[in-house]
Amino acid sequence: MFPASIRVKLTLWYALALLGVLGISSGIWYVHLSHSLVRQIDRHLWLVDGGGTVICGPKGLKGNLAPLPGWMLEAASLEGAVVATVSEKNQIAVRQLVFAMDAADGRRLFLQAWVGLGVVERTLQEMRTLLLIFSAPALFAICLCGWFLAGRVLGPVENITQAMRKISAENLNQRLPIGKARDEISRLAETFNSMLSRLEESFRKVNQFSGDASHELRTPLTILKGETEVALRWAKHPDEFRNMLESSMEEIDRMSRIIEDLLTLAKSEAGEKSLEIRELSLSDLLQVLYMQAKTLGEPKGIRPELKLDVTREIRIQGDELRLRQLFLNLIANAVKYTPEGGQLEISLATLEDEAVVTVSDTGIGIPEEHLPHIFDRFYRIDKARNREDGGTGLGLAIVQSLAQAHDGRVNVTSTPGEGSTFTVYLPIQGPALRRKVPESI
């Protein structure tokens, strides 16, 4: 079975076509030249005696031939056979073979064969004629084969071109046809389809992001507008204006947080600032975050627990400020969605060349159908409850973005009514590439 490469196929097809054309033409030339040379030799093959009398020769040959030179007769008698070029005045030189033999009657006979050098010229002339006659058809046959092969090879390319012309921003769900042959064209079509999938996903996220951002900003703006109209129409006393302004400030703060988080994600993906990669003690960082978790959980009677499943201090390469925000977001979420008197556990372990940080709670949990979307921007399980808590719906999206910036990842498992567990995996040696994250987060 031949390899699937188009380069190999083209080479093999063209070689077979050229072999066929050259084989046929060469066979014709060979047969013609063979018969021509045999005929030429037959005309100059005879048996003569020492005086030049023809004893046996080709049909139609009569009379005597010019006597052989004495030196050739003598050489042939001594050596048995001699080959030499003989030229006479005003005649074309010949290549002559003389072979001596003894007849039954005691005579000394000589087999004489010669070919005039003019025969070579005639043979070459015939060859040139054949080349002129057959070269044009051979060239035409080769061009015809090349045209056919080019059509076979470029046909899939033309199909891809036609399909690409039909794809626009409105129908990015269409895909290019992929042939059965696993060759370069098929791989090119698969690459284009993969690119179209990424573009479709990017367009989907942009449209979703635009819709979600508009919806999130429209709500506080509507509240601001309504309260301002009420204040202008009905408020009479300074206390009423103060209450309206305080409510307006809450909505303004909420819009500011949304915009700030949006800028965080946008700058993180655009790569506007390098991570400040330094060696840091992840053990010490979690100790500090544990103390902050105690402060956050105190109003609800939540006492966090720090569990270090390691036998030594864990030091990693990373951006301490970004990692602090990553884990603090997870801790704040755990406290927010854990009822009073619940439990919160922060643990640290290692797995091969990764540090593993886990934040577990005994909160309300996350239904299974929501888990695939939990890191999407503005995705909320209970939008009304989240709005009461002042969330923007971007915290977990930022967590995932910061983890990926460190070449890490975040996993989540949850059981409704029992709690959730977020696990962050970070390479101890730090990110392979210094990715970009925003300057102010």
Secondary structure, 3 states (H helix, E strand, C coil): CCCCCHHHHHHHHHHHHHHHHHHHHHHHHHHHHHHHHHHHHHCCEEEEECCCEEEECCCCCCCECCCCCHHHHHHHHHHCEEEEEECCCCCCCEEEEEEEEECCCCCEEEEEEEEEHHHHHHHHHHHHHHHHHHHHHHHHHHHHHHHHHHHHHHHHHHHHHHHHHCCCHHHCCCCCCCCCCCCHHHHHHHHHHHHHHHHHHHHHHHHHHHHHHHHHHHHHHHHHHHHHHHHHHHCCCHHHHHHHHHHHHHHHHHHHHHHHHHHHHHHHHHCCCECCCEEEEHHHHHHHHHHHHHHHHHHHCCEEEEEECCCCCCEEEECHHHHHHHHHHHHHHHHHCCCCCCEEEEEEEEECCEEEEEEEECCCCCCHHHHHHCCCCCCCCCHHHHHHCCCCCCHHHHHHHHHHHCCCEEEEEEECCCEEEEEEEEECCCCCCCCECCCCC
